[in-house]
Amino acid sequence: TKADLTDVSIRNSAWDRLLFSSFQIGTDVFFYYPARATIELHAKYSTQPVYFYLFGYRGSYTHLSDYGDTSYNYGVVHSDDIVYLLSDAQLALHNSTTTDIQMRTVMTTLIDNFAKRGDPTSKLDRFITQKWEPVKRNKFSYYAIMGPNDLRTESTLY
């Protein structure tokens, strides 16, 4: 018989695992690997610092609805970070939390610091308490932006 994908027991098992795995594969193939290769080439051949980040903050607004089912928390999706950089309207429309507003402050401060000084963490403050180390020729590193109070440079990504 044909499986009914609205059946909760099916959706919470095989379907959700398949969908989540598909998101992970798609993320790796279309976003992570091309970005990583580009970053490593820039770090190898450029004389300027190269910065890479992983955005892991799932706020009250997400672009997940652009990709499908919003009833399951698949985590952060492509372009969720942009909400905290460019869009006061999106935050206002979706009942932003205090943490969302703090995240916007963090993201805009990082970009502002980079634009003005060439270093996203040139000024540390109450939210940005750890330096963001650039990617080096032989040492990959990235800034894990997991929340307004959870920022750190790491070197192992996946």
C-alpha positions as CSV (number, residue, x, y, z in Angstrom):
1,T,0.0,0.0,0.0
2,K,1.0,3.6,-0.5
3,A,2.4,5.3,2.6
4,D,0.4,8.3,3.8
5,L,3.0,11.0,4.5
6,T,0.6,12.9,6.7
7,D,0.7,9.9,9.1
8,V,2.6,11.2,12.1
9,S,4.4,7.9,12.8
10,I,5.7,7.8,9.3
11,R,6.7,11.5,9.2
12,N,8.5,11.3,12.5
13,S,10.6,8.4,11.4
14,A,11.7,7.6,7.9
15,W,10.4,10.7,6.1
16,D,12.0,13.1,8.6
17,R,15.3,11.3,8.5
18,L,15.2,11.3,4.7
19,L,14.3,14.9,4.4
20,F,16.9,16.0,7.0
21,S,19.6,13.9,5.3
22,S,18.6,15.5,2.0
23,F,19.0,19.0,3.5
24,Q,22.5,18.0,4.8
25,I,23.6,16.7,1.5
26,G,22.3,19.7,-0.4
27,T,23.9,22.0,2.0
28,D,27.3,20.3,1.6
29,V,27.1,20.1,-2.2
30,F,25.7,23.5,-3.0
31,F,27.0,25.7,-0.2
32,Y,29.7,24.3,2.0
33,Y,32.1,22.7,-0.4
34,P,32.1,25.5,-3.0
35,A,32.5,28.1,-0.2
36,R,35.3,26.2,1.5
37,A,37.2,25.7,-1.8
38,T,36.8,29.4,-2.6
39,I,37.9,30.5,0.9
40,E,41.0,28.2,0.8
41,L,42.0,29.5,-2.6
42,H,41.7,33.1,-1.5
43,A,43.7,32.4,1.7
44,K,46.4,30.7,-0.4
45,Y,46.8,33.4,-3.0
46,S,45.6,36.7,-1.4
47,T,47.7,39.0,0.8
48,Q,44.5,40.1,2.6
49,P,42.9,38.3,5.5
50,V,40.1,36.0,4.6
51,Y,37.2,35.4,7.1
52,F,34.7,32.5,7.0
53,Y,31.7,32.0,9.4
54,L,29.1,29.4,10.2
55,F,25.8,30.9,11.2
56,G,24.0,28.6,13.6
57,Y,21.4,30.8,15.3
58,R,17.8,29.8,14.8
59,G,15.8,32.8,15.7
60,S,12.1,33.5,15.6
61,Y,12.2,34.1,11.9
62,T,13.7,31.6,9.4
63,H,13.7,31.2,5.6
64,L,12.8,27.6,6.1
65,S,9.3,28.3,4.8
66,D,10.9,29.1,1.5
67,Y,12.2,25.5,1.4
68,G,9.2,23.5,2.7
69,D,7.9,22.1,5.9
70,T,8.2,24.5,8.9
71,S,6.7,22.2,11.4
72,Y,10.0,20.4,12.1
73,N,13.1,22.3,13.3
74,Y,15.7,21.5,10.7
75,G,18.0,24.2,12.1
76,V,19.3,27.2,10.2
77,V,18.9,27.4,6.5
78,H,20.7,29.3,3.7
79,S,20.3,33.1,4.1
80,D,18.9,33.1,7.7
81,D,21.8,35.3,8.6
82,I,20.8,38.0,6.2
83,V,17.7,38.7,8.3
84,Y,20.0,40.0,11.1
85,L,22.0,42.2,8.7
86,L,19.5,43.8,6.4
87,S,15.9,43.5,7.4
88,D,14.4,45.3,10.3
89,A,11.0,44.6,8.6
90,Q,11.4,40.9,8.8
91,L,12.3,41.0,12.5
92,A,9.4,43.4,13.2
93,L,6.9,41.1,11.4
94,H,7.8,38.0,13.3
95,N,7.6,38.9,16.9
96,S,11.3,39.2,17.4
97,T,12.7,38.2,20.8
98,T,15.3,40.1,22.8
99,T,17.8,37.5,21.7
100,D,16.9,38.2,18.0
101,I,17.6,41.9,18.5
102,Q,20.9,41.1,20.2
103,M,21.8,38.8,17.3
104,R,21.1,41.7,14.9
105,T,23.4,43.9,17.0
106,V,26.2,41.2,16.8
107,M,25.9,40.7,13.1
108,T,25.8,44.4,12.2
109,T,28.7,45.1,14.5
110,L,30.8,42.3,12.9
111,I,30.1,43.6,9.4
112,D,30.6,47.3,10.4
113,N,33.9,46.4,12.0
114,F,35.0,44.6,8.9
115,A,33.9,47.4,6.6
116,K,35.7,50.1,8.6
117,R,38.8,48.3,9.8
118,G,39.2,45.1,7.8
119,D,38.8,43.0,10.9
120,P,35.3,41.9,12.1
121,T,36.4,41.6,15.7
122,S,38.6,44.7,15.8
123,K,36.5,46.0,18.7
124,L,35.4,43.5,21.4
125,D,32.4,44.3,23.5
126,R,29.8,42.7,25.7
127,F,28.6,40.4,22.9
128,I,31.7,40.1,20.8
129,T,34.1,38.8,23.4
130,Q,36.3,36.5,21.2
131,K,38.6,37.3,18.2
132,W,37.6,36.0,14.8
133,E,40.8,34.5,13.4
134,P,41.2,34.7,9.6
135,V,41.7,31.6,7.5
136,K,45.4,31.0,7.0
137,R,47.1,29.3,4.1
138,N,47.6,26.0,5.9
139,K,45.1,26.4,8.7
140,F,41.3,26.5,8.1
141,S,39.4,28.4,10.8
142,Y,35.9,29.9,11.0
143,Y,33.8,32.0,13.4
144,A,31.0,30.0,14.8
145,I,28.1,32.4,15.3
146,M,25.7,30.3,17.3
147,G,23.9,33.1,19.2
148,P,24.6,36.6,20.6
149,N,26.4,35.1,23.5
150,D,28.0,32.2,21.7
151,L,30.7,33.3,19.3
152,R,34.0,31.5,18.9
153,T,36.8,30.7,16.4
154,E,36.9,27.0,15.6
155,S,38.9,24.9,13.1
156,T,37.0,21.7,12.6
157,L,33.9,22.1,10.5
158,Y,32.2,18.8,9.7
